[in-house]
Amino acid sequence: MEKQTDARLLQNLSSSHEEADTLLILHSIYVDQAINSTDTDIIIRSPDTDVFLVLIAFCQKYTHPIYFDTGMGNKRKMIHTQTLCEKIEQDVLDSILGLHAFTGCDANSAFVKKGKSKPLNILKKNPEFAPVFKELASSVTVSDELHSKLEKIVCQLYGKPSYSSTNKLRHDLVRQKYTVKVQNVLSSNRGFDISLLPPCRAAFKFHCLRANYQTLIWKQTDIAQPYIPDPEDHGWKTDGNGVLSIHWCSSSTAGGYSFRKSCNSTAGK
């Protein structure tokens, strides 16, 4: 028997989405709403963590079982999304997109060697952080108050919960590394990997803006024609040809504290 294909124009799926990551969710939500059968499962096949976390964030919109098919070979697995979401606290579900974009995703940088598990554990142990990431995923701008709260979270991520300034933390970590100790005055110093430092406040500001921009895109995944703000107001910049690139920092300094002064003050001790 000859197979036939039925092609129709669906206005509800005529979208302005630029990424397949969000289109997968948009299309699957449409299918979920269009299916009348109660014994139908929906499967999304993707290796992408971004897709998985956006699916978790929108899990409650589905009325049919939704599975996430990922991995290759012996590591391939099928995850029943609703069952997984039932085991996750609601405040974590509400803040998961903000946390993911903030700690590193396809469109935003990550904190070196901090991964995903440590930030998630910090969130679970500190429920007061959940509204911060929820606001990051819902506000069109990053206020000074929100920025300060995120800065304090980063200080905790680097093991210094008593700090609230990444500039101060950077300064103290470097000073601690290079302070001359009398008993080890002849020992050699192998240097310091500055990538292991938290970002300075000037760079951190743009990091937060990019995280906010990405979560605004994810939060509107179920909308075919979402409102997306100007990326140049959210940590990106364009060249003369209109090509986007990351706006890393607006300052040429490494932060509000002088490393040179710190080193000079200990050089003669």
Secondary structure, 3 states (H helix, E strand, C coil): CCCCCCCCCCHHHCCCCCCHHHHHHHHHHHHHHHCCCCCCCEEEECCCHHHHHHHHHCHHHCCCCEEEEECCHHHCEEEEHHHHHHCCCHHHHHHHHHHHHHHCECCECCCCCCCCHHHHHHHHHCHHHHHHHHHHCCCCCCCHHHHHHHHHHHHHHCCCCCCCCHHHHHHHHHHHHHCCCHHHCCCCCCCCCHHHCCCCHHHHHHHHHHHHHHHHHHHCCCCCCCCCCCHHHCCEEECCCCCEEECCCCCCCCCCCCHHHHHHHHHCC
